[in-house]
């Protein structure tokens, strides 16, 4: 019985290249290499890619660097422990804030408005906190699509009040708003300090990104507190003075990350 | 296992870890910089940082993505530092002269290095990790903070470009 080897395309051959040296692969791959000069040259070029040897001086330098002041270290806490501890501490911040400022905003809002604002801000808080905590360990960053999702949702928290509440001109827009924003910032700064405690033992390869995630998480927590205590149910007030806290703290986190990067 | 013992200050394990991983890192640095001196400095800097960050490794996670992330940041920091110091100079000007006695393997390596210079940075990074350092697609995705699909796409685009370049070179000869 004659066996005919199925012809392989260059795209299929590329898939083999991802896995290793195609010279060691199937009959189809070998036949494709005989027939396709470009793939043959490509595979030959990759075949010699791993030949460089490490000079003895470089190895000696590397060993000196790795062995200097060698003392036992305590590994970082697991992501679950770090996240649970941080969430418990942040829950305490929320409780303390509500005891201090009250919860008049709860009754002033309709159930669907409460559900939407808490769900939106809560999901951004959890996602950005998870992203910040993952940055503690090199090579564990949240994949790029998730990072973009956090950024998109954070923008939604800022602009969400326009969809949730009606616009009604407020007589004491600036003085009342500024006081509300200051309270939010205070809660946000305390939350930021709690998050910093969780991050401080990590090795941050991207302080800029970590700072932004931490700032947004702190801002979202402040937003939740403001939405609970503030009795003003108006889109302009919520967007500027509540959502603005998320933007301010996100920017502050970014700047702190930038400063950490510069001081390295 | 070696990394856990390194965290516990086991000198033998640390020496063995450096001996096993350093060649991979050195080849990767060399593929990017094409300078043995710079690659040697980058390797040393990487191990200084690894030493400083060794408590952040969490067993049983794979060691290479963790270590390679630190190496990649060291390389980028080094590149920025050199750029600041020297201004915008072409890396080709700094490239060492190829050895006069060239075996087939050396010729292949030089061809690959030369061709890789014409790839976009993101594709070159992926290709060096995949073909020079021998990392898997999953490991590269972790290091780059990306998905396996996105890494595969970048690698395949790089293959296509290289194939076209190889065809062009052959046509010119």
Interface residues (C-beta under 8 A of the other chain):
Chain A: X10 X11 X14 X17 X18 X37 X38 X39 X41 X42 X44 X45 X46 X47 X48 X49 X50 X51 X52 X53 X54 X55 X57 X58 X59 X61 X62 X63 X64 X65 X66 X67 X68 X70 X71 X72 X73 X74 X75 X76 X78 X136 X137 X138 X139 X140 X141 X142 X143 X144 X145 X147 X201 X202 X203 X205
Chain B: X6 X7 X8 X9 X11 X14 X15 X17 X18 X19 X22 X23 X26 X27 X30 X31 X36 X39 X40 X43 X44 X45 X46 X47 X48 X49 X50 X51 X52 X53 X54 X55 X56 X57 X58 X59 X61 X65 X66 X67 X68 X69 X70 X73 X104 X105 X106 X107 X108 X109 X111 X112 X115 X130 X131 X132 X134 X137 X141 X142 X143 X145 X146 X147 X150 X152 X155 X156 X159 X160 X162 X163 X166 X167 X170
